[in-house]
Amino acid sequence: MSSAEQYLKPEVIQSIARLDLRAKFIVEGFLSGLHTSPFHGFSVEFSEHKRYNPGDDPKDIDWLVFARTDRLYVKRYQAETNITGYVVLDMSRSMAYTYRQKLTKFDYAICLAAAISYMMIHQQDPVGLITFDEKLRQSLPARSRRSQLGNILAVLQQSKPEGETRIGDNLRQVASIIRHRSLLLLMSDLLTDPDEVIDNLRMLRYAGHDVILFHVLDEAEVTFPFSGSVDLIEPESSDHQVVDAAGIRSDYIEALNELRERYRQECFALGIDYVPLDTSMPFDKALTEYLYQRQARF
């Protein structure tokens, strides 16, 4: 395992108390592993210099050129970062689950949301936040100013996973709230009817939005590490069933793999990036998928 991966492991992130420091830690750890990557300087690509004119941003002045020529030049870029993003976060009760990981699904998603918000604001891209369970709970309009990160982190810090999952109804409301074309970063365990989720993802794409779907599961929901008789409890309805773990493991894993594959195929057909994650994974996988999608906008 590389040092960057070790740096990004969830159990390391969990040891940092403050969410703003977690976000910074994740992003800096991620970027430290990109020195040989096409994402080095991923925001925009340098094109050429032009003479400085009143009204140009002084921070774009190339001081090395000034030192050589005694003239002010600014860097011109091929594409400015102007994508508008919204983190759409599932905060239903099922997201509170963890079996043996340091972070619950909700903790993991919050860290990922904070890190992506940190990256976007650092690149002066507007980013907003929408949280939901059985209904929309919080909605912050997209902004690019530095204070927006504090606003987003304050909402994330105060959010608690409770209530039922009603992704379909909420995605329809999201579409009615966000009128202009945006990048929607949906983070959920998707423990609901996949037909309803897919139908509403299709609606978002028809409305002109780009979508990345982060499917966040607990490590135990992916590997099913249980043995003997297990009392499985549905977290939102409290229904439970006692099963023989060894007897159902292969069927369970097959069903989960089929579900993930269905999402992958449906999302591919719709032009949506599908990112299957579990809470044991370093955050760099999710961030890399985010950057691939982000670069594709230009």
C-alpha positions as MATLAB code, in Angstrom:
seq = 'MSSAEQYLKPEVIQSIARLDLRAKFIVEGFLSGLHTSPFHGFSVEFSEHKRYNPGDDPKDIDWLVFARTDRLYVKRYQAETNITGYVVLDMSRSMAYTYRQKLTKFDYAICLAAAISYMMIHQQDPVGLITFDEKLRQSLPARSRRSQLGNILAVLQQSKPEGETRIGDNLRQVASIIRHRSLLLLMSDLLTDPDEVIDNLRMLRYAGHDVILFHVLDEAEVTFPFSGSVDLIEPESSDHQVVDAAGIRSDYIEALNELRERYRQECFALGIDYVPLDTSMPFDKALTEYLYQRQARF';
ca = [
       0.000    0.000    0.000;
       1.359    3.438   -0.940;
       1.940    6.150    1.640;
      -0.845    8.208    0.055;
      -3.318    5.343    0.495;
      -2.273    4.887    4.103;
      -2.675    8.628    4.627;
      -6.239    8.427    3.286;
      -7.494    5.388    5.166;
     -10.785    5.977    7.022;
      -9.370    4.935   10.393;
      -6.704    7.627   10.069;
      -9.275   10.251    9.092;
     -11.469    9.225   12.045;
      -8.739   10.265   14.475;
      -9.143   13.912   13.386;
     -11.913   15.530   15.388;
     -12.729   18.634   13.351;
     -14.490   18.223   10.025;
     -12.634   21.115    8.382;
      -9.314   19.499    9.277;
     -10.555   16.134    8.015;
     -11.447   17.727    4.674;
      -8.066   19.412    4.394;
      -6.260   16.231    5.447;
      -8.088   14.142    2.826;
      -7.516   16.625    0.018;
      -3.856   17.272    0.811;
      -3.209   13.552    1.209;
      -4.936   12.893   -2.096;
      -3.052   15.615   -3.951;
       0.254   14.400   -2.518;
      -0.262   11.147   -4.405;
      -0.916   12.838   -7.755;
       2.596   14.051   -8.635;
       2.776   11.607  -11.557;
      -0.904   11.878  -12.371;
      -2.695   13.719  -15.206;
      -4.542   15.579  -12.458;
      -1.433   17.508  -11.398;
      -2.745   21.057  -11.748;
      -6.125   19.611  -12.650;
      -8.255   22.745  -12.436;
      -7.216   24.497  -15.643;
      -4.446   24.118  -18.193;
      -1.960   26.937  -18.778;
      -2.172   28.390  -22.278;
      -0.077   31.551  -22.672;
       0.971   34.869  -21.185;
      -0.578   38.233  -21.956;
       0.339   41.725  -20.892;
      -1.190   42.819  -17.615;
      -4.042   45.312  -18.041;
      -5.971   47.225  -15.375;
      -8.795   44.978  -14.217;
      -6.833   41.747  -14.539;
      -6.583   39.734  -11.347;
      -3.217   40.520   -9.679;
      -2.954   36.958   -8.384;
      -2.541   35.772  -12.003;
       0.637   37.835  -12.444;
       3.647   35.668  -13.274;
       6.328   37.131  -11.022;
       9.062   34.959  -12.503;
       8.456   36.582  -15.886;
       8.445   40.004  -14.214;
      11.827   39.248  -12.625;
      13.284   38.444  -16.063;
      11.629   41.166  -18.137;
      10.640   43.888  -15.657;
       7.177   43.780  -17.267;
       3.901   42.531  -15.862;
       2.324   39.540  -17.549;
      -0.598   37.404  -16.430;
      -1.184   33.741  -17.131;
      -4.012   32.928  -19.483;
      -5.715   29.549  -19.160;
      -7.461   27.365  -21.677;
     -10.534   26.876  -19.536;
     -11.714   28.583  -16.417;
     -13.351   26.452  -13.734;
     -16.990   27.410  -13.890;
     -18.807   24.231  -13.022;
     -21.565   24.509  -10.423;
     -21.819   21.539   -8.081;
     -24.324   20.341   -5.511;
     -23.582   17.643   -2.964;
     -26.836   15.733   -2.430;
     -26.458   13.719    0.771;
     -28.644   10.895    2.074;
     -29.028   11.253    5.837;
     -31.578    8.508    6.418;
     -31.270    6.176    9.406;
     -29.660    3.339    7.457;
     -26.614    5.539    6.831;
     -25.767    5.332   10.568;
     -24.726    1.677   10.265;
     -21.258    0.296   10.799;
     -20.184   -3.199   11.798;
     -16.490   -2.861   12.624;
     -15.221    0.171   10.729;
     -14.201    3.417   12.418;
     -16.589    5.452   10.265;
     -20.271    4.813    9.664;
     -21.585    5.162    6.125;
     -22.797    8.622    7.098;
     -19.424    9.624    8.570;
     -17.709    8.415    5.413;
     -20.112   10.308    3.141;
     -19.754   13.478    5.216;
     -15.954   13.326    4.974;
     -16.214   12.823    1.228;
     -18.727   15.679    0.890;
     -16.504   17.983    2.932;
     -13.414   17.095    0.898;
     -15.133   17.662   -2.454;
     -16.591   20.963   -1.232;
     -13.101   21.977   -0.086;
     -11.650   21.153   -3.503;
     -14.343   22.972   -5.452;
     -14.204   26.145   -3.389;
     -10.408   26.110   -3.534;
     -10.779   26.171   -7.331;
     -13.444   28.911   -7.090;
     -16.220   26.663   -8.326;
     -19.651   27.314   -6.808;
     -20.841   24.424   -4.649;
     -24.037   23.898   -2.681;
     -25.412   21.248   -0.358;
     -28.737   19.427   -0.136;
     -29.500   16.868    2.593;
     -32.491   14.550    2.745;
     -34.102   11.570    4.416;
     -37.845   11.149    3.856;
     -37.862   14.816    2.768;
     -35.381   17.569    2.023;
     -33.788   18.821    5.243;
     -31.231   21.462    4.298;
     -30.564   23.313    1.067;
     -27.634   25.694    0.637;
     -27.476   27.491   -2.732;
     -24.203   27.103   -4.611;
     -21.587   29.744   -3.822;
     -17.869   29.985   -4.550;
     -16.784   32.394   -1.817;
     -14.536   31.044    0.929;
     -17.196   31.470    3.625;
     -19.313   28.877    1.809;
     -17.065   26.084    3.039;
     -17.798   27.078    6.628;
     -21.528   27.118    5.864;
     -21.389   23.642    4.337;
     -19.268   22.201    7.137;
     -21.599   23.670    9.769;
     -24.586   21.900    8.205;
     -22.677   18.628    7.828;
     -21.410   18.807   11.412;
     -24.935   19.226   12.768;
     -26.589   16.615   10.541;
     -27.615   13.288   12.024;
     -28.847   10.210   10.147;
     -32.489    9.610   10.969;
     -35.750    9.055    9.155;
     -36.599    6.895    6.175;
     -35.025    6.819    2.722;
     -37.178    8.372    0.013;
     -34.707    9.080   -2.724;
     -37.208    9.288   -5.575;
     -39.402   12.009   -4.059;
     -36.354   13.995   -3.017;
     -34.614   13.828   -6.385;
     -37.767   15.208   -7.988;
     -37.643   18.120   -5.551;
     -33.950   18.618   -6.248;
     -34.756   18.909   -9.956;
     -37.368   21.573   -9.213;
     -34.963   23.558   -7.008;
     -31.902   23.484   -9.298;
     -33.027   25.004  -12.559;
     -29.671   25.559  -14.258;
     -27.353   22.811  -15.486;
     -25.208   21.567  -12.596;
     -23.069   18.680  -11.461;
     -24.962   16.701   -8.824;
     -22.916   14.495   -6.512;
     -25.384   12.056   -4.952;
     -24.106   10.128   -1.918;
     -26.306    7.337   -0.588;
     -26.371    3.671    0.405;
     -29.291    3.286   -2.047;
     -31.203    0.997    0.302;
     -34.446    1.525   -1.547;
     -36.173    0.413   -4.755;
     -33.547    0.640   -7.526;
     -36.238    1.176  -10.187;
     -37.291    4.387   -8.475;
     -33.711    5.592   -8.123;
     -32.881    4.881  -11.763;
     -36.076    6.549  -13.031;
     -35.238    9.728  -11.149;
     -31.592    9.682  -12.181;
     -32.885    9.528  -15.761;
     -35.085   12.548  -15.041;
     -32.077   14.517  -13.760;
     -30.101   13.688  -16.900;
     -32.997   14.715  -19.140;
     -33.086   17.995  -17.216;
     -29.493   18.583  -18.344;
     -27.647   17.823  -15.104;
     -24.428   15.849  -14.869;
     -24.504   13.277  -12.088;
     -21.969   11.279  -10.112;
     -23.535    8.547   -7.986;
     -21.445    7.567   -4.957;
     -22.887    4.276   -3.705;
     -21.623    4.137   -0.104;
     -21.973    0.832    1.739;
     -20.467   -0.463    4.946;
     -17.611   -2.911    4.503;
     -19.738   -5.625    6.149;
     -22.579   -5.020    3.684;
     -20.146   -5.843    0.889;
     -18.201   -8.771    2.374;
     -20.854  -10.288    4.720;
     -18.286  -11.392    7.351;
     -20.850  -12.926    9.728;
     -21.019  -16.502   11.002;
     -23.556  -18.644   12.809;
     -27.104  -17.402   13.403;
     -27.414  -13.697   12.709;
     -30.321  -11.420   13.548;
     -30.527   -9.011   10.622;
     -32.389   -5.788   11.414;
     -33.793   -3.397    8.827;
     -32.683   -0.059   10.306;
     -35.576    2.075    9.137;
     -38.525   -0.261    9.716;
     -36.947   -2.270   12.595;
     -38.083   -5.491   10.917;
     -35.682   -8.326   11.637;
     -34.980  -11.856   10.510;
     -32.725  -14.537   11.984;
     -30.675  -16.276    9.304;
     -27.846  -18.769    9.021;
     -24.947  -16.659    7.778;
     -23.080  -19.470    6.045;
     -26.251  -20.600    4.298;
     -27.060  -17.270    2.721;
     -23.625  -15.687    2.220;
     -23.131  -16.729   -1.398;
     -26.683  -15.760   -2.379;
     -26.343  -12.430   -0.587;
     -23.048  -11.524   -2.253;
     -24.390  -12.597   -5.643;
     -27.468  -10.396   -5.173;
     -25.337   -7.429   -4.099;
     -23.014   -7.831   -7.066;
     -26.020   -8.008   -9.385;
     -27.413   -4.811   -7.858;
     -24.116   -2.972   -8.280;
     -23.778   -4.228  -11.827;
     -27.283   -3.052  -12.637;
     -26.485    0.425  -11.332;
     -23.229    0.427  -13.273;
     -24.939   -0.513  -16.539;
     -27.909    1.819  -16.105;
     -25.677    4.725  -15.121;
     -23.352    4.077  -18.060;
     -26.322    4.171  -20.421;
     -27.426    7.489  -18.930;
     -23.967    9.060  -18.954;
     -23.704    8.989  -15.161;
     -20.539    8.058  -13.277;
     -21.268    5.236  -10.822;
     -18.769    4.942   -7.967;
     -19.248    1.861   -5.728;
     -17.578    2.422   -2.358;
     -17.385    0.811    1.028;
     -16.255    2.300    4.308;
     -12.936    0.407    4.358;
     -11.764    2.122    1.143;
      -9.297    5.015    1.126;
     -10.934    8.221   -0.090;
      -8.677    8.565   -3.130;
     -10.829    6.229   -5.255;
     -13.876    8.441   -4.834;
     -11.927   11.649   -5.368;
     -10.287   10.293   -8.508;
     -13.691    9.422   -9.969;
     -14.881   12.914   -9.094;
     -11.925   14.489  -10.905;
     -12.384   12.299  -13.980;
     -15.972   13.496  -14.208;
     -14.963   17.084  -13.508;
     -12.311   17.145  -16.217;
     -14.827   15.775  -18.712;
     -16.838   18.998  -18.378;
     -14.215   20.952  -20.330;
];
